[in-house]
Amino acid sequence: MLPTPTIPSPDYERIYEPAEDSFLILDLFESQLSYFQSKRFSKKTPLVLEIGTGSGIITTFINKHILPNAIYVASDLNPYACKTALRTNKANASSINVDSIRCDLTTALLPNSVDLLVFNPPYVPAEFVPQVPETSEDEHTWVDIALNGGPEGMDVTNQLLQSLSDTLSVDGEAYILFCARNNPDTVAQNFMSNYPNFKVERVIHRKAGWEVLSIYRFLKLS
Ligand SMILES: C[S@@+](CC[C@H](N)C(=O)[O-])C[C@H]1O[C@@H](n2cnc3c(N)ncnc32)[C@H](O)[C@@H]1O
């Protein structure tokens, strides 16, 4: 079993604490190690984007164990997450190939540039997606921003899905986590109807407490 990165001095009142969803993503990458290492990305040095990096545990794990020769962008809306992700990576893996940017989803990326995209989104059904805090008194909101995805838990993921085709490179792929209440099979079918240049399939799923989590691969076909 590949070791899980350690997170130095985390502040879990301001960033998401890795949980079953984060560990399901690590397990997926570990179980598909040979797939990733043999996959021919369109570029020799693939660009990996993790949206919503939180503690940086996922970017660091992939950098250390799966694709050490890639270039990484670990992004988050939350500035504390961006700083923590860089610290986590530096404490566990090579840091010369990883940077962090504070941005909303894919807005800071060049079109058709990302070879591998990973997103553990705010997927919990909730009345609304919280606003980004404007003052330090509102900073408890960061944890809600990490979790709450609007009425079906899909508001943030749907936003990403709309820009996915324009974000991924040819042969690029995205791994996105869903809970059962997001109706991921329907999401996948609808996505393939709207974007016939994509193959979408579930690659792993697991019961976590009363929740069933699953990860889908969105593969852009050349
Ligand atoms: C469920 S947490 C996942 C954190 C980490 N990747 C993990 O798996 O442990 C979701 C993360 O997405 C970030 N996030 C929420 N909305 C976002 C957006 N619109 N753009 C970028 N990041 C966002 C949150 O701040 C949070 O860090």
The ligand as an ORCA input file, in Angstrom:
! r2SCAN-3c Opt
* xyz 0 1
  C     -14.702     18.178     -0.627
  S     -13.385     19.357     -0.529
  C     -12.060     18.378     -1.223
  C     -10.696     18.771     -0.684
  C      -9.551     17.824     -1.103
  N      -9.399     17.778     -2.533
  C      -9.790     16.432     -0.563
  O     -10.243     15.574     -1.338
  O      -9.542     16.186      0.633
  C     -13.808     20.494     -1.846
  C     -12.773     21.585     -2.112
  O     -13.228     22.357     -3.250
  C     -13.004     23.742     -2.993
  N     -13.949     24.483     -3.854
  C     -15.278     24.661     -3.675
  N     -15.806     25.375     -4.685
  C     -14.775     25.650     -5.532
  C     -14.674     26.359     -6.758
  N     -15.741     26.933     -7.329
  N     -13.460     26.464     -7.361
  C     -12.361     25.899     -6.777
  N     -12.395     25.215     -5.612
  C     -13.589     25.092     -5.002
  C     -13.226     23.892     -1.505
  O     -12.633     25.066     -0.988
  C     -12.588     22.588     -0.980
  O     -11.218     22.762     -0.713
*
